[in-house]
Amino acid sequence: MTTRNECLALDERDPLAALRAEFVLNDAEIYLDGNSLGPVTRGTQRRVREVVDREWGEGLVRSWNAAGWIDAPLALGDRLAPMIGARDGEVLVADTLTFLLAKIIGGALELRPERHVVITDEVNFHSDLYIVAAMAQLAGRGIIVKTIDRSTLGDHLGDDVALVMLTHVDFRTGEMLDMAQITADVHAAGALMLWDFAHSTGAVPLDVIGADVDFAAGCGYKYLNGGPGAPAFMYVAARWHGVLRNPLPGWLGHARPFDFEPLYESAAGMRAYVTSSPSVIALGALEGALEVFERTTMAAVRAKSLALTDLFIALVEEALPGDFEVVTPRDHVRRASQVALRHEHGYGIVQALIERGVIGDFRAPDICRFGFTPLYLRYVDVYDAVTILVDVMTTSAYLDERYAVRLAVT
Ligand SMILES: Cc1ncc(COP(=O)(O)O)c(C=O)c1O
């Protein structure tokens, strides 16, 4: 079994160790929930202060031009593009994820007018399921949404399939899907592919161009650390620019917004998918958070992420054999950056851990979820978190009657 001293030695040699200082963290706590809400970075603090005090405070309305606010959704998209393997001009930062999925689904259904089926995963995130059903209905031409067991996708890829929408990393189990293979299969059936990167961006290296992805979208508040309710991003492959229509047009996606024309004419490129005024302070928060990623590579992040999740799984299994079912795949190729442990008292276990300074979360019905974020987590944090988990399990602290009633956010 790996010892605490061995973990400290791993931290000494960790090439990412210096980046921890870029985050605002409480050293008395171990934060294993960066897969849900990333912590504040010093870059975010600096950039938000600058936006509020200087650009807004002093520049006022002039900052739409002088500080480049009007172009910020595209400029930030270009900064994010390398993290998903996209090119400049293919990523837009705007809205929140469900809204961006709506825009892409609505537009994509128009590109296959002779096809009537949309396929998604029966265990997809519920917001994805709601919005795909709503957009299919709004299309008004009898589109059926098939929610399937994703392992049977091949059986469903008939010539009536217009669009396949999958989440690249399962939010409960942390299983990562084979993006390139699935996209190729979907294309072979003549359908379009939309990936939800909520649990992928900033967690694993992504290559949308290599995988020939049509469309993707992800959120800014998880591994990207952009803050609660941070703007999301969308990717539209250049081949679809000028072809994929924005079904929710607004003035700032118009070719000439300040001509105030009564009829809509779409702007070119990714600007076409802008609807409303950008949330400038929130964009500043996300922009500041991206600085830390620019000091490393996603390959380095990935290597440490796998080492941290390997260590956590090994320590849990050695110290608590049989207590949990590890539902996250062991196979590195299928594992993202979280570990999910199944237990019938999962909610109480997570609450007892939080009271002891180990912050994870719970996903119904029985999953304790722990995110491993290599930019600020240390190997010794993994060791100490497992020590506290062992205490919670051996004392049955999770059975405390206070945990019988669940909080609104679990
Ligand atoms: C996989 C997935 N899709 C969609 C969403 C919804 O994101 P938003 O609240 O930005 O619409 C989430 C939120 O956690 C998510 O995990």
PDBQT file of the ligand as one rigid body, heavy atoms in Angstrom, charges set to zero:
ROOT
HETATM    1  C1  LIG A 501     -23.423  16.657 -18.889  1.00  0.00    +0.000 C 
HETATM    2  C2  LIG A 501     -24.093  17.956 -18.593  1.00  0.00    +0.000 A 
HETATM    3  N1  LIG A 501     -24.856  18.532 -19.540  1.00  0.00    +0.000 NA
HETATM    4  C3  LIG A 501     -25.501  19.693 -19.315  1.00  0.00    +0.000 A 
HETATM    5  C4  LIG A 501     -25.410  20.338 -18.095  1.00  0.00    +0.000 A 
HETATM    6  C5  LIG A 501     -26.201  21.599 -17.874  1.00  0.00    +0.000 C 
HETATM    7  O1  LIG A 501     -25.413  22.746 -17.900  1.00  0.00    +0.000 OA
HETATM    8  P1  LIG A 501     -26.035  24.215 -17.752  1.00  0.00    +0.000 P 
HETATM    9  O2  LIG A 501     -26.528  24.363 -16.344  1.00  0.00    +0.000 OA
HETATM   10  O3  LIG A 501     -24.863  25.107 -18.050  1.00  0.00    +0.000 OA
HETATM   11  O4  LIG A 501     -27.124  24.359 -18.752  1.00  0.00    +0.000 OA
HETATM   12  C6  LIG A 501     -24.608  19.787 -17.088  1.00  0.00    +0.000 A 
HETATM   13  C7  LIG A 501     -24.483  20.459 -15.787  1.00  0.00    +0.000 C 
HETATM   14  O5  LIG A 501     -23.855  20.009 -14.873  1.00  0.00    +0.000 OA
HETATM   15  C8  LIG A 501     -23.946  18.564 -17.342  1.00  0.00    +0.000 A 
HETATM   16  O6  LIG A 501     -23.206  17.966 -16.401  1.00  0.00    +0.000 OA
ENDROOT
TORSDOF 0
